[in-house]
C-alpha cells in the first residue's frame, strides 16, 4: 500500500522535509505544502498563510491556526519518527491565542514531544512568525492507531 503523503527532502528548503498529501481534495491541501525540520528536541513545522486563511481583520483566521496546529502535531510526530502515515487520531487539542498572524509570512509551529507511551503521544508547541514572537500556544494528545494486522481476527 502506498503512503497517502510524501515526506521527502524539500527541493526548495535545504535541510527541511516536505509533508504533502497526494490527494489534493483532502483538508490538508488547504494548509500545504508543509515543511518539517527536527532540531534536537524541537520539530519545526511551517506553512505559508494565504488570503484563503485570513479573517476579516486581515490576520490568519483562528480556525486556520487550529487546523494548522492539529496537522502540525502529526507532521512533528512523523519528524520525530514516532508515527507513520495515518497512524493516529487527535484525542484533544488545547489552544491559547496570543497575537495575530500575518499573511504571506511563514507561520511556524515549534513542537516538542513531552511523552510517548504505547498508545499515546503528548505534545506541546508554540506558533510563531518572524515579526511576532508568539501567536499561539497549544498542546495535544494523539492516540496511535492499532496496525491493520492487529485488528484482523486471528486464526485459532
KAMO-V847750 format. One record per backbone hydrogen bond with DSSP energy under -0.5 kcal/mol. CO is the residue of the C=O (numbers start at 1). NH is the residue of the N-H. If there is no record, write none. Layout:
BEGIN
co,nh
CO,NH
CO,NH
END
This chain:
BEGIN
co,nh
4,22
4,23
6,20
8,18
9,11
13,16
16,10
17,19
17,36
18,8
18,20
19,34
20,6
22,24
23,26
26,29
27,30
28,31
28,32
34,19
35,46
36,17
37,39
37,44
39,42
41,113
42,39
42,44
43,45
43,111
44,37
45,109
46,35
47,49
47,107
49,104
50,53
51,54
53,61
55,58
59,55
61,65
62,66
63,67
64,68
65,69
66,70
67,71
68,72
69,73
70,74
71,75
72,76
73,77
74,78
75,79
76,80
77,82
77,83
78,81
84,87
87,145
89,143
92,141
94,139
96,137
101,60
102,105
105,49
107,47
108,110
108,128
109,45
109,111
110,126
111,43
112,114
112,124
115,122
119,144
120,117
121,123
121,142
122,114
122,115
123,140
124,112
125,138
126,110
126,128
127,135
127,136
128,108
129,132
132,129
135,98
135,99
136,127
137,96
138,125
139,94
140,123
141,91
141,92
142,121
142,144
143,89
147,150
147,151
148,151
148,152
149,152
END
